[in-house]
Amino acid sequence: MPTVQATEPIVTLVVLDLVGIFVFAVTGAIVAVRKHLDLFGCLILAVTTGLGGGFMRDVLIGASPPAALTDWRYLTVPMAAGLLTFFFHPAVGRMENAINVFDAFGLSVFCVSGALKALEYGLGPLPAALMGMVTCIGGGMLRDLLAGRVPVVFRAELYATPALAGAFIAVLGIRADLPGVAVAITGALVCLVWRLLAIWRHWHAPMPRGNAAV
């Protein structure tokens, strides 16, 4: 079974993973603050957003216990993000454009890491790519459902599609026995550039024409 080469900079990947979790957790905490939730609600949405996608992926591929429960940093980072956002939310809110950019970086890292982990657990190329996408969007979907909002990925945002594309490219590269680092970087860059262009150019997914009948 093809796997990522053992010479990959594992420490760097963990750091990038934690950075992505932190940024996703901040977006969850911002939603909580704007919904006027208390500190507990803010922490719940932060942790759910940061870790929800990884939990969903690990449960679906049979990775037990989920990675977030075996490393204390994976719980500490989103809680720290929730606390910082709760107490300093005016300053954090003013950084929303920068957070969107960092969120795109987190999206690109998670789509690749999630897909490659699913591949290592024996999934085929397409299911593994779908698991990469789930890793990216699962936490945000849970956040929006808990906050009583329509999930962002259902509101014409070009978010899940770049993640799926980046994950699929990474999976195909591993299946072709290409170097793991190069494959991961390529898949992440495709996702990152596509998402940033969508933000910059205001690209959206196709929507139905006219008013649909209720």
Backbone bond lengths (Angstrom), bond angles and torsions (degrees), N, CA, C in turn:
res aa  C-N    CA-C-N  psi(-1)  N-CA   C-N-CA  omega(-1)  CA-C   N-CA-C  phi
1 M - - - 1.465 - - 1.525 109.50 -
2 P 1.344 120.55 128.87 1.439 121.44 -178.44 1.518 110.75 -69.45
3 T 1.307 116.31 137.34 1.456 121.68 178.47 1.511 109.39 -135.60
4 V 1.327 115.90 166.93 1.453 121.31 176.61 1.517 108.83 -67.99
5 Q 1.307 117.86 140.25 1.445 121.27 -176.99 1.514 111.51 -61.53
6 A 1.327 116.61 144.14 1.454 121.88 -176.51 1.508 113.10 -69.39
7 T 1.340 117.26 -14.96 1.460 120.16 -178.40 1.522 112.79 -83.63
8 E 1.302 117.21 3.07 1.466 120.00 179.94 1.529 110.06 -62.79
9 P 1.343 116.90 147.88 1.464 121.17 178.54 1.523 110.84 -72.79
10 I 1.341 116.90 83.69 1.461 121.80 -173.46 1.524 111.20 -60.00
11 V 1.335 116.94 -41.34 1.462 119.86 -178.85 1.519 110.73 -60.02
12 T 1.351 116.39 -42.55 1.466 120.41 179.10 1.515 110.81 -62.59
13 L 1.333 117.87 -41.06 1.452 121.07 179.98 1.525 111.13 -64.66
14 V 1.332 116.91 -38.88 1.459 120.07 178.14 1.522 110.18 -64.40
15 V 1.334 116.62 -42.00 1.465 120.30 178.92 1.528 110.11 -61.63
16 L 1.333 116.92 -45.88 1.463 120.20 178.48 1.531 110.81 -62.14
17 D 1.329 116.48 -38.77 1.457 121.15 177.93 1.525 110.53 -60.65
18 L 1.326 116.45 -44.83 1.463 120.69 -179.24 1.522 111.31 -68.35
19 V 1.325 116.80 -36.25 1.468 119.63 176.20 1.526 110.42 -63.25
20 G 1.337 116.19 -43.36 1.461 119.31 177.40 1.512 112.40 -61.90
21 I 1.336 116.69 -41.85 1.468 120.94 177.38 1.521 110.48 -61.16
22 F 1.331 116.48 -42.69 1.469 120.50 -179.70 1.527 110.86 -60.79
23 V 1.324 116.38 -47.24 1.469 119.75 -177.72 1.522 110.59 -65.20
24 F 1.323 117.66 -44.82 1.457 120.12 177.82 1.529 110.89 -60.67
25 A 1.339 116.35 -40.21 1.463 120.34 179.81 1.528 111.18 -63.85
26 V 1.323 117.08 -37.82 1.470 120.51 177.32 1.523 110.73 -61.33
27 T 1.336 116.94 -41.54 1.464 118.63 179.12 1.526 111.04 -63.67
28 G 1.329 116.40 -36.58 1.463 119.12 176.61 1.513 112.02 -66.23
29 A 1.329 116.48 -41.74 1.460 120.12 179.94 1.525 111.72 -66.60
30 I 1.331 117.19 -35.68 1.467 120.21 177.81 1.526 110.41 -62.81
31 V 1.322 116.44 -42.17 1.469 119.83 176.72 1.524 110.04 -60.22
32 A 1.333 117.25 -42.23 1.463 120.91 -179.81 1.520 111.47 -62.40
33 V 1.329 116.76 -43.78 1.463 120.47 179.59 1.523 110.72 -62.74
34 R 1.322 116.54 -42.20 1.461 119.72 -178.48 1.524 112.65 -72.61
35 K 1.336 115.94 -19.19 1.465 120.75 173.62 1.531 111.37 -90.08
36 H 1.336 117.16 3.86 1.468 123.67 178.28 1.532 111.88 61.31
37 L 1.336 115.94 38.82 1.456 119.94 175.33 1.526 110.00 -82.60
38 D 1.348 116.19 159.20 1.460 119.57 179.20 1.521 110.40 -80.48
39 L 1.339 116.72 -175.62 1.457 121.56 -176.48 1.532 111.24 -59.73
40 F 1.340 116.29 -42.58 1.458 119.32 -179.50 1.528 110.52 -62.19
41 G 1.316 117.11 -44.51 1.459 120.49 178.43 1.517 112.11 -62.85
42 C 1.325 116.14 -36.96 1.464 120.80 178.41 1.529 110.45 -63.61
43 L 1.334 116.40 -44.07 1.460 120.11 179.62 1.525 111.45 -66.37
44 I 1.329 116.26 -39.29 1.467 119.47 179.44 1.527 110.76 -62.05
45 L 1.338 117.09 -46.24 1.457 119.31 -179.52 1.526 111.34 -67.86
46 A 1.339 117.37 -35.36 1.466 120.19 178.50 1.523 111.01 -64.14
47 V 1.341 116.47 -48.36 1.467 120.37 -179.28 1.517 110.73 -66.57
48 T 1.325 116.94 -41.57 1.466 120.78 179.83 1.516 111.25 -61.33
49 T 1.327 117.09 -43.93 1.458 120.84 -178.97 1.519 111.50 -68.32
50 G 1.336 116.33 -42.07 1.454 119.52 -177.50 1.513 114.06 -70.84
51 L 1.336 116.81 -36.02 1.466 120.45 -171.29 1.525 114.16 -113.39
52 G 1.323 117.79 -12.94 1.468 120.38 -172.71 1.509 114.10 -58.27
53 G 1.337 117.48 -43.42 1.450 120.21 -178.74 1.517 112.57 -64.53
54 G 1.341 116.28 -41.47 1.460 120.41 177.82 1.517 112.21 -65.45
55 F 1.342 116.77 -39.33 1.463 120.68 176.17 1.528 110.65 -60.78
56 M 1.323 116.24 -47.51 1.460 120.27 -178.77 1.526 110.89 -60.76
57 R 1.321 116.60 -44.65 1.467 120.02 179.24 1.524 111.52 -61.42
58 D 1.334 116.73 -47.81 1.464 119.80 -176.51 1.526 111.72 -63.92
59 V 1.332 116.81 -38.51 1.460 119.52 177.86 1.523 110.51 -65.36
60 L 1.326 116.98 -41.87 1.466 121.00 -176.76 1.526 112.50 -69.54
61 I 1.336 117.71 -32.35 1.465 119.40 -177.96 1.527 111.99 -95.88
62 G 1.342 117.61 -1.31 1.455 120.80 177.10 1.511 114.22 81.84
63 A 1.332 118.07 24.45 1.464 121.67 176.75 1.523 108.20 -88.52
64 S 1.317 117.24 99.22 1.459 121.45 -173.93 1.531 110.38 -125.47
65 P 1.365 115.85 136.06 1.461 128.13 -6.44 1.526 110.97 -72.58
66 P 1.340 117.47 158.85 1.465 119.88 178.56 1.525 111.70 -54.68
67 A 1.337 115.52 148.86 1.455 120.78 -175.71 1.526 112.09 -56.77
68 A 1.330 117.28 -33.84 1.459 120.60 -177.75 1.526 113.14 -65.55
69 L 1.342 117.46 -16.66 1.457 120.96 179.93 1.528 112.78 -97.21
70 T 1.315 117.01 -3.38 1.463 119.90 -178.46 1.525 112.83 -107.42
71 D 1.322 117.78 -4.50 1.467 122.04 179.89 1.520 108.04 -135.95
72 W 1.336 116.46 117.91 1.469 120.85 -174.69 1.519 112.39 -59.52
73 R 1.320 118.02 -25.27 1.463 120.35 -177.55 1.525 111.48 -66.55
74 Y 1.329 116.50 -30.54 1.459 120.08 -176.77 1.527 112.10 -71.31
75 L 1.299 117.91 -19.98 1.467 120.90 173.90 1.525 111.15 -94.62
76 T 1.324 116.54 -34.31 1.463 120.53 -177.26 1.523 111.93 -68.56
77 V 1.315 117.05 -41.51 1.468 120.98 -175.04 1.526 112.36 -61.79
78 P 1.340 120.98 -50.43 1.470 118.27 179.40 1.527 113.34 -67.53
79 M 1.337 116.95 -30.82 1.459 118.58 176.68 1.523 110.61 -67.38
80 A 1.329 117.09 -40.53 1.462 120.22 176.16 1.522 110.93 -62.67
81 A 1.329 116.59 -40.48 1.462 120.00 177.80 1.524 111.04 -62.75
82 G 1.333 116.81 -40.20 1.461 120.39 178.78 1.516 112.19 -64.86
83 L 1.329 116.89 -42.75 1.468 120.83 179.36 1.524 111.16 -64.29
84 L 1.328 117.10 -46.74 1.463 120.78 -179.97 1.521 110.95 -60.26
85 T 1.325 116.68 -43.27 1.458 119.73 -178.98 1.526 111.44 -68.21
86 F 1.323 116.99 -38.68 1.466 120.41 -178.80 1.529 111.15 -63.66
87 F 1.325 116.90 -44.33 1.469 119.96 -174.89 1.525 113.39 -86.90
88 F 1.326 117.52 -20.09 1.472 120.31 -178.39 1.528 110.79 -126.51
89 H 1.328 115.97 34.90 1.456 119.29 -173.62 1.527 115.08 -62.13
90 P 1.357 121.12 -31.70 1.473 117.19 177.54 1.524 112.40 -61.30
91 A 1.340 116.57 -42.19 1.468 119.83 179.21 1.517 111.34 -69.18
92 V 1.331 116.73 -40.62 1.465 120.34 179.84 1.518 110.63 -65.41
93 G 1.316 116.95 -39.93 1.458 120.71 179.78 1.512 112.92 -61.30
94 R 1.351 116.56 -34.30 1.470 120.03 178.69 1.527 112.22 -70.69
95 M 1.318 117.09 -14.60 1.471 121.48 179.91 1.524 112.04 -97.05
96 E 1.328 117.51 20.04 1.464 119.76 -171.39 1.525 112.85 -60.85
97 N 1.346 117.78 -37.09 1.464 119.30 178.76 1.522 111.11 -63.53
98 A 1.346 115.80 -42.20 1.463 119.23 177.81 1.527 110.66 -65.97
99 I 1.321 116.93 -37.31 1.466 120.45 179.18 1.523 110.38 -63.79
100 N 1.334 117.31 -37.58 1.462 120.02 177.40 1.522 111.64 -61.95
101 V 1.339 116.12 -37.66 1.459 120.18 178.00 1.525 110.01 -67.73
102 F 1.341 116.43 -46.60 1.459 119.47 178.63 1.540 110.80 -63.21
103 D 1.317 115.94 -35.16 1.464 119.95 177.25 1.523 110.69 -60.99
104 A 1.331 116.32 -37.72 1.461 119.93 177.09 1.526 110.81 -64.49
105 F 1.333 117.18 -38.30 1.458 120.29 175.88 1.528 110.32 -63.74
106 G 1.336 116.65 -44.74 1.458 120.05 177.71 1.510 111.72 -60.85
107 L 1.320 116.76 -40.37 1.461 121.86 177.97 1.523 111.03 -58.67
108 S 1.333 115.76 -44.42 1.464 119.90 -177.03 1.518 111.87 -68.40
109 V 1.325 117.33 -37.05 1.464 120.49 178.74 1.524 110.72 -69.23
110 F 1.322 117.02 -45.51 1.460 121.44 -175.77 1.524 112.58 -68.10
111 C 1.331 117.34 -36.81 1.469 118.47 -177.75 1.521 110.33 -63.59
112 V 1.331 116.80 -37.51 1.458 120.45 -179.76 1.520 111.36 -76.11
113 S 1.335 116.88 -48.96 1.466 119.45 -177.49 1.527 111.13 -63.48
114 G 1.330 117.36 -39.17 1.461 120.57 178.68 1.513 112.51 -65.34
115 A 1.339 116.44 -41.06 1.461 120.05 -179.90 1.518 111.49 -67.44
116 L 1.321 117.37 -42.34 1.464 119.98 -178.12 1.523 111.47 -69.12
117 K 1.320 117.43 -33.74 1.463 119.01 176.22 1.524 110.19 -66.29
118 A 1.330 116.84 -41.81 1.463 120.16 178.17 1.522 110.55 -63.50
119 L 1.331 116.92 -37.55 1.461 120.61 178.56 1.526 110.63 -63.31
120 E 1.321 116.64 -40.06 1.458 120.49 179.04 1.529 112.32 -65.27
121 Y 1.331 117.11 -24.21 1.468 120.64 178.25 1.521 112.26 -90.18
122 G 1.315 117.16 13.97 1.451 120.67 170.39 1.510 116.79 94.85
123 L 1.322 119.43 6.32 1.457 120.92 179.15 1.527 110.65 -76.30
124 G 1.310 115.87 153.66 1.452 121.39 175.56 1.520 111.43 -73.87
125 P 1.336 117.50 173.97 1.465 120.81 -175.93 1.528 114.27 -57.38
126 L 1.333 117.95 -49.45 1.468 119.50 -177.51 1.526 112.17 -68.38
127 P 1.352 120.26 -48.20 1.469 119.11 176.07 1.529 113.00 -59.44
128 A 1.331 117.58 -36.90 1.467 120.27 178.71 1.525 110.47 -65.11
129 A 1.335 116.80 -41.52 1.463 119.69 177.45 1.524 111.16 -63.61
130 L 1.337 116.60 -38.94 1.472 120.15 177.14 1.525 110.67 -63.24
131 M 1.338 117.19 -37.43 1.461 120.07 177.56 1.528 111.02 -67.16
132 G 1.335 117.17 -32.99 1.456 119.70 173.72 1.511 111.71 -62.71
133 M 1.332 116.03 -41.48 1.455 120.20 177.66 1.529 110.95 -65.89
134 V 1.334 116.92 -42.27 1.464 120.78 178.57 1.521 111.08 -59.84
135 T 1.332 116.87 -39.17 1.463 120.74 178.43 1.516 110.72 -57.77
136 C 1.340 116.63 -37.11 1.466 121.09 -177.35 1.524 113.27 -77.68
137 I 1.317 116.12 -43.87 1.465 119.52 -168.68 1.519 113.58 -100.32
138 G 1.356 117.54 -14.08 1.460 119.46 -174.69 1.515 113.64 -60.56
139 G 1.340 116.39 -45.07 1.458 119.64 -178.80 1.517 112.61 -64.17
140 G 1.336 116.36 -41.34 1.457 120.06 179.42 1.517 112.33 -66.13
141 M 1.341 116.71 -36.82 1.462 119.66 177.62 1.525 110.91 -65.39
142 L 1.332 117.03 -43.90 1.466 119.95 177.55 1.526 110.95 -62.92
143 R 1.334 116.13 -41.15 1.472 120.37 177.93 1.518 111.11 -57.34
144 D 1.327 116.56 -49.85 1.462 119.89 -176.45 1.524 112.02 -66.65
145 L 1.335 116.86 -37.49 1.462 119.53 177.61 1.525 111.18 -64.85
146 L 1.328 116.92 -42.20 1.466 120.26 178.41 1.522 111.18 -66.14
147 A 1.329 116.71 -31.81 1.462 120.62 -178.77 1.525 112.54 -88.13
148 G 1.332 117.28 1.42 1.461 120.18 178.28 1.504 113.82 74.18
149 R 1.346 117.48 32.69 1.459 121.45 179.76 1.531 109.89 -118.73
150 V 1.325 116.14 156.62 1.455 120.18 170.20 1.523 106.95 -69.96
151 P 1.337 118.64 126.52 1.470 119.73 -178.97 1.517 112.63 -52.33
152 V 1.323 116.37 141.68 1.457 122.20 -177.31 1.520 111.56 -56.50
153 V 1.332 116.80 -37.47 1.468 119.44 -176.78 1.521 112.22 -66.91
154 F 1.333 118.75 -12.99 1.459 122.14 177.76 1.524 111.75 -99.03
155 R 1.331 117.58 5.07 1.459 120.59 -175.00 1.528 111.68 -111.90
156 A 1.336 116.91 39.20 1.468 124.03 174.02 1.522 113.30 69.34
157 E 1.333 118.09 8.89 1.458 120.38 176.08 1.530 109.62 -72.80
158 L 1.327 117.46 132.80 1.464 120.90 173.24 1.532 107.74 -80.03
159 Y 1.307 114.89 84.34 1.461 122.30 -174.02 1.530 110.35 -125.40
160 A 1.319 116.30 -56.82 1.457 120.04 -179.37 1.525 111.86 -69.99
161 T 1.325 118.15 -34.90 1.465 120.69 -176.52 1.528 112.11 -64.66
162 P 1.346 119.96 -47.64 1.468 118.63 175.22 1.523 112.89 -60.23
163 A 1.334 116.66 -36.41 1.465 119.94 178.88 1.525 110.91 -64.51
164 L 1.323 116.65 -43.63 1.465 120.14 179.35 1.525 110.82 -64.45
165 A 1.330 116.98 -40.33 1.462 120.34 179.91 1.528 111.07 -64.16
166 G 1.329 116.77 -46.46 1.457 119.79 179.56 1.514 112.24 -62.68
167 A 1.329 116.45 -41.12 1.460 120.77 179.20 1.524 110.89 -64.66
168 F 1.319 117.11 -41.80 1.464 120.88 -177.61 1.530 110.73 -66.61
169 I 1.319 116.81 -39.62 1.465 120.38 177.81 1.524 110.17 -62.35
170 A 1.338 117.30 -43.44 1.462 120.75 179.63 1.529 110.97 -63.06
171 V 1.318 116.70 -42.65 1.468 120.72 -179.30 1.525 110.86 -64.60
172 L 1.325 116.80 -44.54 1.464 119.85 179.34 1.523 111.09 -62.85
173 G 1.329 116.77 -38.10 1.452 119.94 178.76 1.514 112.62 -64.02
174 I 1.325 116.59 -41.80 1.467 120.41 177.53 1.527 110.45 -65.87
175 R 1.332 116.27 -41.24 1.467 120.16 178.64 1.533 111.44 -62.20
176 A 1.329 116.34 -29.31 1.463 120.90 179.01 1.525 111.99 -86.93
177 D 1.344 117.09 7.18 1.463 122.77 178.32 1.527 112.93 62.77
178 L 1.336 116.76 32.44 1.452 120.64 174.23 1.526 109.02 -81.27
179 P 1.348 118.54 160.18 1.465 121.07 -179.57 1.529 111.49 -56.90
180 G 1.345 115.61 132.30 1.459 120.73 -174.02 1.513 114.00 -59.67
181 V 1.339 117.22 -42.39 1.463 120.34 -178.45 1.527 110.55 -63.69
182 A 1.327 116.47 -46.19 1.460 120.39 -179.31 1.526 111.30 -62.56
183 V 1.324 115.58 -40.46 1.461 120.48 179.13 1.526 110.95 -63.97
184 A 1.328 116.94 -45.77 1.461 121.07 -179.43 1.522 111.25 -62.20
185 I 1.341 116.29 -43.72 1.460 120.06 -179.72 1.519 110.94 -64.67
186 T 1.324 117.00 -42.31 1.468 120.55 -179.20 1.529 111.35 -62.93
187 G 1.336 116.43 -48.25 1.458 119.41 178.85 1.517 112.24 -61.49
188 A 1.329 116.35 -42.27 1.463 120.10 179.85 1.522 111.51 -65.11
189 L 1.338 117.02 -39.37 1.464 120.33 -179.48 1.528 111.29 -66.24
190 V 1.325 116.88 -40.16 1.472 119.51 177.85 1.526 110.08 -59.19
191 C 1.327 115.92 -47.97 1.462 120.20 179.20 1.526 111.02 -62.24
192 L 1.336 116.71 -46.25 1.463 121.48 -175.90 1.523 111.67 -62.99
193 V 1.330 117.03 -49.51 1.465 120.28 -177.21 1.519 110.63 -64.19
194 W 1.327 117.01 -42.54 1.463 120.86 -179.97 1.523 110.30 -61.74
195 R 1.328 117.08 -45.98 1.461 120.29 -178.11 1.532 111.67 -66.58
196 L 1.336 117.19 -42.23 1.467 119.76 179.67 1.523 111.07 -65.56
197 L 1.331 117.35 -39.71 1.467 120.03 176.44 1.524 111.18 -63.74
198 A 1.332 116.32 -38.14 1.467 119.56 178.18 1.526 110.98 -63.55
199 I 1.334 116.66 -39.06 1.466 120.06 177.48 1.521 110.12 -66.88
200 W 1.326 116.35 -47.04 1.463 121.95 -175.14 1.525 112.18 -67.89
201 R 1.338 116.32 -43.46 1.455 120.98 -175.38 1.530 112.73 -94.41
202 H 1.328 117.16 0.33 1.469 122.39 179.83 1.529 111.52 59.01
203 W 1.332 115.66 43.64 1.461 120.14 176.08 1.525 109.43 -76.71
204 H 1.320 115.52 143.68 1.457 121.24 178.58 1.520 109.95 -136.45
205 A 1.322 115.29 157.73 1.453 120.27 175.45 1.531 109.88 -70.75
206 P 1.337 117.61 156.61 1.478 120.27 179.98 1.531 111.00 -59.93
207 M 1.323 114.90 142.95 1.457 122.30 178.24 1.525 108.51 -121.01
208 P 1.336 118.04 154.34 1.463 119.96 178.14 1.526 111.15 -65.65
209 R 1.319 116.25 143.15 1.457 120.96 179.82 1.508 110.62 -81.45
210 G 1.330 115.48 144.98 1.449 120.14 177.86 1.517 111.59 73.17
211 N 1.298 115.90 -172.26 1.462 122.57 179.87 1.517 109.81 -97.80
212 A 1.329 115.46 120.15 1.458 119.05 178.87 1.524 109.78 -72.05
213 A 1.319 116.50 144.50 1.462 120.70 177.91 1.514 110.16 -71.81
214 V 1.312 115.22 140.71 1.471 120.48 -179.48 1.517 108.52 -83.14
